[in-house]
Amino acid sequence: MSRGNGRAVPELLAAVDLGSNSFHMVVARYIHGQLTVIDRLRESVRLGSGLDAEGRIDRDIAARALACLERFGQRLREIHPDKLRVVGTNTLRRAHRKQAFLEKARTALGAPIEIVSGLEEARLIYSGVAHTSPLAEGRRLVVDIGGGSTELIIGEALTPIRLASTELGCVTMSERFFAGGRLTSKRLARARVAVRSELKPIEDAYRKIGWQGAIGSSGTVKSVIDAIRELDPAAQAIIPEGVEGLIDVTLRAEHVRDIGLESLSEDRRLVFPGGLAILAEIFESLGIERMEVSDGAMRDGLLYDLVGRLTREDARERTVRAMQARYHVEVDQAMRVESTVGGFLAQVSAAWQFDDPLAEQLLAWAARLHEIGLDVSHSRYHQHGAYLLENGDMPGFPREEQRLLARLVGGHRRKLGVEGFDKLLPPWDRRILQMIVLLRIAVLLHRARGRAPLPELALIPRARNVLEVRFPVRWLRDHPLTVADLSQEIDLLKAVDFRLRIYSSRGLPAV
């Protein structure tokens, strides 16, 4: 065991990256503050090619993906779910009706699948590259060409400065412009024009910020440097002449299977033209003269992020603090609500089977952020807060966690709607209402915003949708406004088929 700033970090950690082209698994040992990779697995699944126009995953490709995850799961069986992160990227972001697939994937791997935004993917990529590359002076540009998206990040040391995620991927571009594997100069020209158009919105801003060095990561970039070295064994990095030379070699073939490069695997040949077109235009648009190649990638960033979570350097905690400051949250009030809802959760967790530590974290973050909407308007501020949480850039948070936070904050007062709860991933689709109820009661009891502590309360779940709360008799007698609020709360919760019962400590109904 190794110890960071907080809890002891177990030696074995693992990350799985469900990319649009390949699935990657990495297992590492954490010793003396360093991660040492002890196992890597990669399988070409090409999940991105199995997404139809309506966003549905092809049944055969889904089966291939799940078979791969079953194999990964065998290696991960001894790793506790808390020490494993599984992340889905572009294809799973775009997919619809994916709950069944995600549930089967969770069963195969033994851990939930987090679907991250493009900007969060970019942040994790930069972390993986920065932690595994030699420390360099000044800013650097990191480029990662994936199967369904391309991320471009400017950062300094371990800190990203500018993040961008584009809808450019080697799988999607190859299928769009090189259908059937056919290669022509016209097809390549059209592909490059499409890439140039996608890069145009960020080109000026990136050139203005500037960088002292460029680094590429992941499959396309690695296949390019391997192919360049096949042509020129002395090559140390990717340069424009090397890229153009590869284009010439590629276009001599009429079909991807005939590309005269032994370094390309059969799977990589299928997506190589699209990736090469993307890289060529990135060099051209951003004026890159030389690009080093990193072994680090998003999966490595996931490992370092996981270490941070286990040593109290969680990126999500930093994000919550930043949002509190940005939206001028009254921190003392947030702390009071957080302490109360945490105590409530401890009382009901056994009966309601809240065995996932994320439940406690989500309620704590929701308590800290439940009033951010006040910075927009007092009217319907809970709805404004929910919108900010669901649609904002929140480094460290997967999309599902943002969505859960938004539901908690959006439901913490006034009329409660349950629309969309069934679209949350299990088990949160079944737990979200109970968590909202706990938060609503905590906020209600601190409505006066006073410093006086609350009395000892007993929360007794009688069923999944029935909660009994027992108050000291004298306290309720001395707080008639709270009694009125609780009476209204009982009626509001009835509308969503939840029964809140308020009793005195003598066991008599108080409301």
N, C-alpha and C positions, 0 to 999 in steps of 0.2 A: 504494500500500500504506500502511496505517496501523498503528501499533504501540501495543499496550496494555502490560500488565504483563509479558507473555511473548512469545509468538510474534507475528510480523507477521500482521495480519488482512487478508485480501484484500478488495478494494473491494466485490465483488458477493457478496451473500448472499441466500438465498431460503428461504421457508417455505411449506409447503402444509398446510392444515387440512382434513381429511376429515370434515366435520361431518355430522350426521344429516339436516340440511335442505339445506345448500349446501356446495360445495367452494370453498375460497378459496386463491389463490396470491398471494404478495407477494414482490417482488424489491426489494432495497434496496442502496444504496451506503453503505459505512462510511468516513467521512472525519473525521479529527481528533476521534475519539471520539464522533461523532454518526452516527446512521442516518438516511438520507434515502431515502424510498420513491420508486422510479422506475417501478414497474409493479405494477398490481393486476389480478387476474382473479377473477371470481366466477361460478359457475354453479349454478343450482338443480338438484340431483340427487334430493333427497328419499330418500336411502338408507334412512332410518328407516322409510319406508312400505313398503320392500321386504323387511322382516324378518318371517318367519312365526312362528307360535306355537312352533315347534321351533328357532328361531334360525337358520334358513337364509335366505340372501339370494336374493330372486327373480332369476331368470335375466335377465329383460329389464332390470330396474333395475341389475343388476350390469353388463350390457353398456353401459347409458347412463353409468354411473359410469366405466367404463374408457375409453369414448370421450372423456369429459371429461378424464381424466388423460392421454390421448394428446395432446390439444390443449395441456394444461399442459406436457407433456414437450417439446414443440417449443420452448417458450420457455426451458426449463431445460437444454437440451442442452449449452450451453457452460459450465454451472456444475458444478464438481467436486462429487461426492457428499459430501465432507467439509464443504462449505459450504452444504449443503441439508438441511433437516429436514422430514420428512413425518410427520404425526401423525394417528392415528385416535382418535375419541372414543366416545361412548355406544353407537352402533349397532355399531361394530366390537368394542367391549367385550362386547356381548351376543351377537354372532354366533357360531355354531358352524360347523365345517367350512369355515373361511374361508381355509385355507392357499392354495388354488388362486387365489382372488381376490387375496390379498395378493401372491402371486408375479407375477401378471399386472400388478398395480398397480406393483410394483417395477420391472418391465421397462419399463412405460410412462414412469415418472418418472426412472428411473436411480438410485434410492436406496431403501433399505428403509423400510417403514412401521412406525413406532413406535405401539403402542397404549398410551395412557396411562390411569392410573386417574382416577377422578373428582376426587380431591384434587389430583393432579398437574395436571389440567386447570384446576382452580381457581387453583392457584399461577401457572400460565402466564398465565391471564387477568388476574390481578392485576398481574403484571409488565408485561403489554402496556398495561394502562390506566394504571398508575402512571408508566411511562416516557413516555407520550404525553400526560399531563395536567399542567396547571400545578401546581407544588408548593404544597401547602396545609398549614396548621397543623392538628394534631390527627389523629384517626382518621377514616377514611372507609369507607363501605360500598360495595362493588362488586357489582353484580348483572348476570349474563349469562344470558339465556334463550336456550338453543340449541334445536336440533331434537329432541334426545332427553333432555337433562338441563338443569337450571338450577343454576348455581353462585353462591353467595353468600359473599363474603369481606370480613372486616374487616381493615384494615391501616393502617399509619402510614408515611408516606413511601414507601420502596420495599419495606418489609417486611410480609408478611402476618402477621396475629396469629391469626385464626380462619378456618378453611376449611370449607366444606360443599358437597357435591354432592348434588343431589336428583334423583329419577327423574321430573322434570317437564320436558317439552319441548313446543314448539309443534306439532311434527308428531304426536307420540304423543297429546297431549291433544286435538288437533283430530280425529284419527281415532277416538279413544275416545268423545268426547262430541258431536262434530258430524259424524257419519258421513254421507257423501253431500253434505256442504256445507249441510245444513239448519240453520237458526238459529231457536231459540225461547228464551224467557226461562227455561223449565224446564231446558233443556239447559245453559244458562250457569250456572244456580244449582247444578246437580249438579257441573259442572266446578269451580266455585269451592269447593264443599265438599271435593272431592277434593284440591285444592291446599292448602286450609287444614289438612287432615289430614296432608299430607306435610310442611308447614312447622312443625307443632306441636312436634316434638322439638327444634328449634333456636331457637324463638321466644324463650323466656325467657333463654337464654344470650346471644343476640345483643342483646337489649334491655339486659341487665345490663352488657355490655361498652360498648355505646353507640358513637356516631360523631357527627362534626360535619358531615358532608356525605355525600350518596349519589350514586353515579355508575352509570349503566347503559351496557351495551355490547352490540354485535352486532345481528343483523337485527331481532328483535322490537322491541327498544327503539328502534332507529332508525326503524322503520316507524311506531311509535306517535308519536314526536315529529314526524315528517313529517305524519302525519294530524292531529295537534293543531294544527300550524301552518296546515294547509289550512283548518281551521275558525276558527282565530284567528291571523292572521299575526303578531301582536305577541307570541305565546308564546315564552318563552326557555328553558323547562324543562318537565319533566313534573310536574304536580301532581295531587292526587286528583281535583279537579273536572274536569281535562282527561281523565283516564282514564274517569271516569263519563260524561262527554259522549260519548266514543268508543263506550262501551257502548250508549248510547241510539241513536246513529247506526247501529251494527252491527245492533241488534235490530229496526230498522225494516225491514230486509230479511228475506226468508224464506229466502234462499240466499246463500252467500258471494259468488257472482258478481254479486249485485245490491247489494252494499254500496256506498253512495253516497260513495265516497272515491276521487278520481282519483289520489291519491298512491300507492295500493296497486297493485303489479303483479299480473298474473294469478297468478303463482306464489305471491306473498305472501298473496293473498286466501285460498288454500286452507288456510293454517296460521295465519291472523291470529286467529280466535276463540280458539283454544287458548292462543296466546301472550298475548292480551289478558286472558284469565281468570287466567293465572299472575301477570301483572304487577299486576292489580287486587288480588289476595289478598296479594301481597308488600307492597304499600302498606298494606293494611288490617292484616295480621298484625304488621308491624314498625313501624307508625305513621310511615311516611315522609311527610314534608310536601312535599319537593321533591327531584327527581332530575335532575341534569345528565346530558348524553349525551356519551360519549367515542367518538372515532374508533378508539381502540386496542382490541385484542381479543387472543385467544389467539395468533393468527398473529404479532402484533407481539411478544408475550412470547417466542415461539419464536426470533425474530430476536435479541432481547437475550440470551436464554439461549445461543444459538449464539455470539454475541460473547464471552460469558463463558467458554465452553468453549475458544475459540481464544486467550484472553488469560489463561488459568490462573485464572479465577474461576468454574470449573465448579461448578454447584450440586451435582453428584454427589460431587465431592471434599469439599464441606462436609458432605454427608450422611454419607459414610463416616467422616470425623473425628468427627462427632457420635455415630455408633453405636459407634465405638471407645471413646469416653468413657463413654457410657451403659452399655455392657456390660463395662466395666473390662478392656479388652483389654490384654495385656502387649505394649506397642508395640515394644519391642526385638526380641522373638521374631517378631512379625509382619513387621518390617522385614527380618529375616534370611531368612524364607521368601520374602518378596516379591523380594528381590535374587536369590535362587537361582532361583526359577521364571522370573524375567525373563531370566536368563542361559540357562536351558534353552530358552525360547521362541526366543531369538535363534539358537540352534544348529539348531533344527528347522524354523524358519518357511519356509525356501525349499523344503525337501523336502515338507513338509506343506501348502504353499501357504496359509500364514497371512498373507495380504496385507492384511487389514482391521485398522487400528489398534485397533479395539475389542477384539480378542483380547488384546492386551497390557494394555489397561485393565482388562478383566474379570479377568484373572489377578492383576493387582496388587491390585484391590479384594478379590478372594476371599482372597488371602493376608493382607490387613489384617484381614479379618473372619472368618477361618476358625475362630476360637476364641470367637466371641461366645456360643455356646451354653453355654460353661462357666459363664456367669453364671446359667444356669437349673439345670443339673445336669451333673456330670462323666459320668454314664452316658448314652450315646448323645448326647453334646453336639453332634456333627456334625449329627444330625437336628434337634435343637432350633435350631441355627443356621440350618439350611435353612428351617425353618418361619418363623422371625423375618424372614428375608430375603424370602421369597415373599409373606408376608401383612402385613408392616409398611408403614407410610407412609414412603416414601423419596423425598423431594423431588428432582426432577431426573431420576429413573430412569423410563423407560418400563417397562411391565409385562414385556415380553420380556426386558429386561436384568435385572430383578429375578428372573425365572424362571431365567435362565442363572446368575446368581450363586448362587441357591439350589441348583441342580444341582451346581455346582462345590463349594460348601461341604458339601453333603450327601454328596458322593461322595469326600471327601478322605481317608477312613480306613475301616477295617474292610471288611466285605463290600460289594461294589459291585453295585448294580442298575442296569439300563439302561431300566427301564420309564419310559415317557413321553418318552424322547429323541426318538422319531419325531414327537412332537407339537410339538417346537421348530421355529421357522421356519428355512428354509434360509438360509445354509449351516451354521448352528449345529447342526442335527440331525446333521450328519456330522462336525463338529469337536469336539463336547462331550466325547466319550470321550477323545480325544487330550489335550485341555486338562486333564481330570481326572487323567490319568496323570501329566502334568508336575507338577501340584500335589501329588499323592500322594507322588511321589518327593522333592520339595522338603521337604514336612512330615516325611517319614520320616527324612531325613538330618539334620534339626534337632531330632530327638526329645529329644536330651540337653540342649537349650536352652543350650548352651555358646556362648561368644564366639569360640572358636577357628575360624578360617576353614576352609571345606571345601577339599579338594585340587582340582586341576584335573581336571575330568571332561569326557569327550567323549561327546556324545549323537549317535547315528547312526541315523536312521530307515531301516529296510530295506523297509518297506511301510507302508500306512496303519495297520495293526494290529500292527506289529512295531517295537520300539525296542531298540537296543543301547546299553548304558551301559558305558563303560570307566573303570575306577578304577586308580590306582597300586597296585601289588602290596603294598607295605609298609603302605599305609593300611588296606586291607581286613584285613590280618593283625593290625593293631593295634586293630581295631574289630569283634570277633566278634559283639557284639550287633546291630550294623548288618547284618552278613552274615546273621544269623538273620532279622532283619526283612525284608531283601530277598528271602530265600528264601520267606518267607510271602507277600510281595507278588506274587511270580511265580505262586504258586498261586491267589491271589485274582483276579488279572487273567486267568488262563486261563479262569475261569468266565464271563467276558464276551468270550471269543474275542480277547483281546489278549495278545501274546507279548512279555514283558519278558526281555531277555537281559543278564546281568551278566558282564563280562569284565575281566580284568586288562589293564594297559597292554601286556603282552606278547602279547595276543590269545588268551589262554587262558581258558576258562570259569572264573569265580570262584565262582559259586553254582550 
